[in-house]
Amino acid sequence: MELPNRPPRREPEGCLVAAIRLPVRIVALVVVVPVRMAWDLLALCARALHRTVLRPLGRVLFVIPLTWLWRAVLTPLGRGVAWLVRYAVVVPAVWAWKHLVVVPAMWVWKYIVVAPLGWGSRYLLAVPALWLWRYVLAPAGTLTAWLVRYLVVVPARWLWKYIVVAPLGWGLRYLLAVPALWLWRWALVPLGRALAVLGRELAAALAVAWRVAGYVSRAVGRALKWALWQTVGRPARWFYRSVCTPLGHFVRDAVWRPVRDAVRDALSTARRTLRRALS
């Protein structure tokens, strides 16, 4: 019966972690807050520039002309070129390759190359090679293997086992393994733990500082938005509704419409007079 998975047990933090965490987080917060605010401002400006300038300009300058060029010019031209290449180049080339190259090459390969090579390899090479292997090379190989085994391998194995391995193993153990183990256990492991604690706390401090900087940046942005609305937006809206709109209606009703009607009547009268004069 398997036990249910339990969350890993978190070890208590030591004095080193507590001594490192607070200064690191303070420094990270001081450094990250201006960077986050500058980043949010640049992102806001970039989104506004892309929405109001780059996207419409790119559509007018590139998307619409390229779409028209692709649909009206390149697509019909490409279809015509493809049809021409297919029926003027590909189809004749395939027919010529199939009937003028492949068939004669297959005949030449079968009756001029393969057949003589098969006869020669069967009657001129296979029988002498088999005789040479059975009566010369196989006995020579067996004798060579026996000599190599008892004159080289066995003495080398004995020399390696009783002369090289024992002194070399003792030297590697007491001159390299023991000092390396001591250095790893008492120097590198504590240093690595300290660096790991410092790196973990620095990463956690940067993450916390980035979130706090986001809150600060949003708060500053909202405050600036409120201030601009109170100092610019609201007075501009009041001026537009209370001054510009009534003034525009007055100009439209008292000036523009009478002038337009008068000009229209004058032009109509002039046209009627001209028609009478010409008739």
SULLIN-V573724 format. One record per backbone hydrogen bond with DSSP energy under -0.5 kcal/mol. NH is the residue of the N-H (numbers start at 1). CO is the residue of the C=O. Records with the same first field share a line. If there is no record, write none. Layout:
BEGIN
NH->CO ; CO
END
This chain:
BEGIN
11->9
18->14
19->15
20->16
21->17
22->18
24->20
25->21
26->22
27->23
28->24
29->25
30->26
31->27
32->28
33->29
34->30
35->31
36->32
37->33
38->34
39->35
40->36
41->37
42->38
43->39
44->40
45->41
46->42
47->43
48->44
49->45
50->46
51->47
52->48
53->49
54->49
55->50
57->53
58->54
59->55
60->56
61->57
62->58
63->58
64->59
66->62
67->63
68->64
69->65
70->66
71->67
72->68
73->69
74->69
75->70
77->73
78->74
79->75
80->76
81->77
82->78
83->79
84->80
85->81
86->82
87->83
88->84
89->85
90->85
91->86
93->89
94->90
95->91
96->92
97->93
98->94
99->95
100->96
101->96 ; 97
102->97
103->98
105->101
106->102
107->103
108->104
109->105
110->106
111->107
112->108
113->108
114->109
115->110
117->113
118->114
119->115
120->116
121->117
122->118
123->119
124->120
125->120
126->121
127->122
129->125
130->126
131->127
132->128
133->129
134->130
135->131
136->132
137->132
138->133
140->136
141->137
142->138
143->139
144->140
145->141
146->142
147->143
148->144
149->145
150->146
151->147
152->148
153->148
154->149
156->152
157->153
158->154
159->155
160->156
161->157
162->158
163->159
164->159
165->160
168->164
169->165
170->166
171->167
172->168
173->169
174->170
175->171
176->171 ; 172
177->172
178->173
180->176
181->177
182->178
183->179
184->180
185->181
186->182
187->183
188->183
189->184
191->187
192->188
193->189
194->190
195->191
196->192
197->193
198->194
199->195
200->196
201->197
202->198
203->199
204->200
205->201
206->202
207->203
208->204
209->205
210->206
211->207
212->208
213->209
214->210
215->211
216->212
217->213
218->214
219->215
220->216
221->217
222->218
223->219
224->220
225->221
226->222
227->223
228->224
229->225
230->226
231->227
232->228
233->228
234->229
236->232
237->233
238->234
239->235
240->236
241->237
242->238
243->239
244->239
245->240
247->243
248->244
249->245
250->246
251->247
252->248
253->249
254->250
255->250 ; 251
256->251
257->252
259->255
260->256
261->257
262->258
263->259
264->260
265->261
266->262
267->263
268->264
269->265
270->266
271->267
272->268
273->269
274->270
275->271
276->272
277->273
278->274
279->275
END
